[in-house]
């Protein structure tokens, strides 16, 4: 057989007249002795399988050899065709393993190969999730059937990584209910926490698509609180869970749930992992601006002392963290809470009651109050007022009123109120 003619037009038709064993040995020789001509080996393998020239026993070997060629190509060029072909061939090997004798060593090896090839699909940026789902479908079905309904009985924990990846692709394809089934079935330490989080995320997306429901939100909150470790070993899963907890808490109006959790986290988090949690806490505080303004305007700061106390405690932990977060953002969050708390304490001046907490912070951190941000300027004016320096305070409030007059918003009216009050003090 002339190897030079294998790729010529009409040659594959001629190959059909040869014995399958001869074609297989020729292909194997090319694959291992002439790797630069591997495309010719693929022609031979394709011909053997397409025309059933080898027989069932040799088919397994053909799939095995061809999958190795496609896997090498996939790892080299990351082409969609190579990835799909390699994955499909490895699935065929696994289906055979399961049907014949469930060779644990072979199953373990081929699952590892399959996951390696499938990972290339995402790395290469291909986003047609159904391609991978369709490739894995028959294998998943076979494992479920072999396992008498339990998706993990077939090959034990070795299969969990396969089911996890399958569930991830179902989730990407927005098939959330099916994804939850597989996430919930995973129990090993390697994937358990991440799978539990992904299941909660899928349930959240279902709830969001169907409209908010407080009962469903509470179930999700309870599940997330069990996932977060609240220890000094906080990791990426804790970050993801805290982010989702923030979203659900804001949607369901359960601010206290997030405040309690983030406060515990900030107490435990190590400095080198504090950044993301500090960022979440500061984001939460910034979203409380409207509520804090309302409390100040309606004179309800005193009625919400626990709320402001919790915010200040969280903000102080953020401002005191050295975990890589933008410290200026954390300080702004802290000063913001102080400003709204004491903006609503105007009546304390008339009653000759000093803002002891604010004054203490002002005296210990005067440099922060010299910044030119609207928050720092307002706080300095309040601190001076509580310190009894009414004239100096009025001058600053006059500046605030002049600079915010154009928009006529909260800060403008706040400055007017403080200005009038200081006239009668």
N, C-alpha and C positions, 0 to 999 in steps of 0.2 A: 504494500500500500504506500503510495507516494504522499508524504505529508504535505508537500508543496501544493497539492491540488485540492486539499480538503475544503478550502474556502472558495474554490472556483464554482461558477454557476453550474448547476446540475449535479455537482459532486455529492451533496447530501442524499439525492435520490439514489445514486449508485451505492451509497453506504448501506442501504437497506438490504442489499444482497449479501452482506457480510454477517458472520456470526456475531451475536451480541458480546460474547466473551472476548473476541478478537478486538472489537471496537473499544471495549472497556480497557483492555490492556494497553491498547495504543494511546487512548486518552490519558491513562495514568502515566505512561511513559512521557508524553508531552508535558503534562502538568509538573512533573518533578524533575525532568531532565532538560526541558526547554521552556522554562517559565515565560520567556519573552514571546512564545507562540501560544500562550494559554487560550487565546480566542479559538484556536483549532480544537483544543480539548473540549471547549464548551459546545462546539458544533457536534462533536461526537456524543457528548453526554445528552444533549437535546435530542439527537436522533434516536439514541437508545431508548429514552423515556417516551418520546412521542410515538414511536412505532413498536413499543413493547418488545424490544429485541433481546432484553436481558433476562426477563423472568423476575418473579417477586423477590427472590433472595438477592439477586444482583441489583435490583432497583435501590435497595437501601444503601448499598455501597456507592451507587451512582449519585444519589442525593447527597451523600456524605462528602464525596469528592467535589461535586459541583458547588455545594454550599461553601466549601473552603475557598474555592476560587472567587466566588462572588463576595464572600466576606473580605478577602484581601482587597478586592477592587473597591468595595464600599469604604473600607478604612482608608484607602488611598485617595479616591476621588469624591467620596460622599455623594455619588449620584443617586438619584431616587430609584432608578431601575436596579442598580446593584444592591441597594439596601433592601428593596422589596423582594428581589429574587433570593438573596441570602436568607432573609427572614422566612420566606415561604418554604424554602428547602429545609431549614432547621425545624420548622413546624412539622413537616412531613416525617422527619426523623423521630421527633418526639411522639407523634401519633403512632408510629410503628412500635416504638419502645413500650408505650402504654398498652397497646393492643396485644403485644406478644408476651412479654414476661415482666414488664415494668422494671427494667434494669436500673436500679437506683443510681449507680455511678454514671451511666450513660445519660440518664435524665438530668442529673445534676450538672453535668458538663454542657449538655445542649441547652439547658435553660440559661446557664451563664453566657453561652455564646449568643443566644437569642437576645438577651437583655443588652448585651454589648452592641449588637447590630442595631437594635431598635433605638438605643440612645443616640446613634448617629443621625437618626431621622430628625430629632429635635435640634441637635447641634447644627445641622445643615439648614435649619430654618423652614423646613417643610411644615405646612399647617393644615394639611388635609388629614384630620384625625381619623376619619373613617378608613383610610388605607390601612393603618396599623390595627384598628379594631377588627376589620374584616380578616386580616391575616391571623389574628389571635383567636377569633371566634371559635373555629373548630377545635382548637387545642383546649380552650377553656371548657367548652361543652364536653369534650372527652374526659377531662379531669373530673368534672362534676359528676358525670355518669359513673366513672370508675370509683369515685368516692362515695357513691350511694347518696348523693345530695349534698354532702359536706365538701365544699370546695377545697378544703385543706387536707382531707384524709388521704388523698391519692398518693402524694409523695412527701407528706409531712411538711415541715417548715421550709423546706427547700423551694416549695412552690409559692410561698408568700410573696416573694419579690415579683414573681410573674403576675400574680393577681393584683398586687399593688399597682404595677405599671398599667395593667389593663384598666383598672379603676380610674387611674389618672387620665387616660385617654377618653374614657367614657365621660368623665367630668369636663374635659376640654370640649367634648362634643355636645355638652349641655344635656347629657342623659343622666341627670342627677340621681334619680331613683335607683337605676341599675348600679351606678357608681357606689352609692351608699351600701348596697348589698355586699359588695366585695370589701369595701373599707371596714365595715362592721365585722367581717369574718376574720380579720387579721389579728393575731394575738401575740406574736413573738415580739420580744423587746426591740428588735431592729426597726420595725415599722409601726408598732402599736400606737405610740403617741401621735405620730404624724398622720397615720390613717384615721385616728379618732378626730383629729382636727379637720382633716379633709371632709370627713363625714358631716361634721357640724357645719362646715362651710357650704356643702351641698344642700343641707337642710335649710340653711339661711337663704340660699338663693331660691329654693322652692317657696319658702315663706314670702320672700320679697316679690316673687312673680305672682303669687296669689293674693297679695295685699297683706299689710301688717296685721298681726294678731298677737295681743299681749300674752296669751297663754303659750303660744309657740315661742315667742321671744324668751319667756321665762325658762322654758326647757333648754333652749340654746345657751342662755346665760349660765344655768346650772352646769351644763356640760363643759363649757369653757373654763369655768372656775375650777373644775376637777383636772383639766389639762394643764393649767398653769401651775408650775411647781412651787412657787413662793419660797424658794431656797436660794442659796448663794450660787447655785449652778444653773442660773437662767440661760436659755439658749434661743436659737432661731424660732423654735416652735412656740416658746413663750411670747416672743415678739409678735408672731402671727396671731396667736390667740388673743393677746392684749389689743391688737389693732381691731380685730373683729368684735371684741367685747366693747370697745369704744363706739364702734358704728352701731351696734345693737342697743347699747345704753342710750345713745343720743336719739335713736329712732323711737325707742319705747318710753322715753322720758324718765329713765331710771338712772339719773346722774350719780346718785349715791352708790350704785353698784360699781361703776367704774372708779369713783373716788376711793372706795374702800380697797379695791384690788390694786390700783396703781400705787396707793400709799404703802401697802404691804410689799409690793415689788421694789419700790424705791428704797425701802428699809433694808432689803436683802441683796439687791443687785451689786455686783462688783464694779469697781470703777471702770474697768476696761470694757464692760458691756452695758454701761448705764445709758449711753447716748440715745439709742432708739426709744427707750422708755421715757427718758427726759423729754424727747421730742413729742411723744404721744401725750404726755401730761401737759406740756405747754400748749399743744394744739387744743386739747380739751378746755384749758383755761381760757384761751382766746375765744372759743365758741360759747363761753359763758358770759361774754360781754353784755349781751342784751338782757339777760336775767339779772346781772349785777346792777346794770343801769336802772332797771325797773325797781329793784329793791331800794336803790338810793332815792329815786324820784318819789316813790310811794311811802317813804319813811319806814320801810319794813326791814331795814338792816338788823335791828335788834331782834325781830322775830325770826330771822334767819342766821342767828349767830353761829350755830353749828355748821351751817353751809359755808359761811365765810371762813370760819376757823379751819375747816377741812381744806378749803382752797389755799389758804395761807400756808398750812402745814405742807401740802404737796409742793407749792411753789418754792418754799424754803429748801426743801429737799432737792429740788431741781437746781436752784441757784447755788447750792453748796456742793453739787456733784462735779467731779472732774473727769467724767466719763466720755469726753470728746464731743459733747453736745455744745452748741453755740451758747456760751454762758450769758451773753447779752440778751438772748431771747428768753432764757430762764429768769433773768433779773427783771426784764420787762414784764413778764408774767406775774412775778411777785409784786412789783410796784403797782401793776394794774389792779390786782385784788385789793391791795391797801387803799388805792385811790378811791375805788368805788365804795369800799367799806366806810371810809371816813367822809366821803362826799355825802353819805347818808347820815352822818352824825352831826349835822349842822346844829341841831338842837342842843347838843352837849355844850356848845359855847355859851348859849344863853343861860344854861343851868350851871355855868362855871365848872363843868366837868372836863378834865383834860383827857386827850387821847393818849393815854400812857403808852400803849403798845406802839403807836406810830411815832411818838416822840423818842422812845427808846431806840427804834430802828433808825430814825433820822440822825440822832446824835452819834450812833455807831457807824453810820454809812453815809456821811454827808456828801462824799464825792458822787454818789449815785444821784443825789438830788440836784446836782449842778449840771446834769446833762440837759440837752435842749429838746428832748422829746416832750410831747404834750403830757405824757404820764408823769415824768419826773418834775416838770414845771408845776403841775397841779399839786403834786404831793408836797413839794417844798412850800407852796402857798398854804396848804392845810397845816403842815407841821409848824410853820411860823405862827399861824393863827392859834393853834393849841398851845404854843409857847408863850402867847400873849403879845406877840409882835404884830398887832393888828394893822398898823399903817403899812409895814413892809409887805404883809400878806395882801392887802388891798391893791398895792401897786402891781403885784404879780397877776392877781385876778383881772385887773384892768388890761394887762397885756394879753392874757388869754382871751378875754372878751373881744378885743380888737382883732386878733388874728383868726378868730373863729366866727366872726360876725357874718361873713359871706355865706356860710352854709347854714347858719342858724340852728345847728343841731344841739345834741346833748351838752357838749362842752361849753357852748355859748351861754345856754341858759343856766348851767351850773355856775359859771363865772358870775353871772348877774346875781344869782341867789346869794352866793358867798359875799359878793361886794356889798349888797344891801345889808346883810346880817352884820358885817364888820363895821358898818356905819353906826350901828346902834350899840355896839359892844363897848 
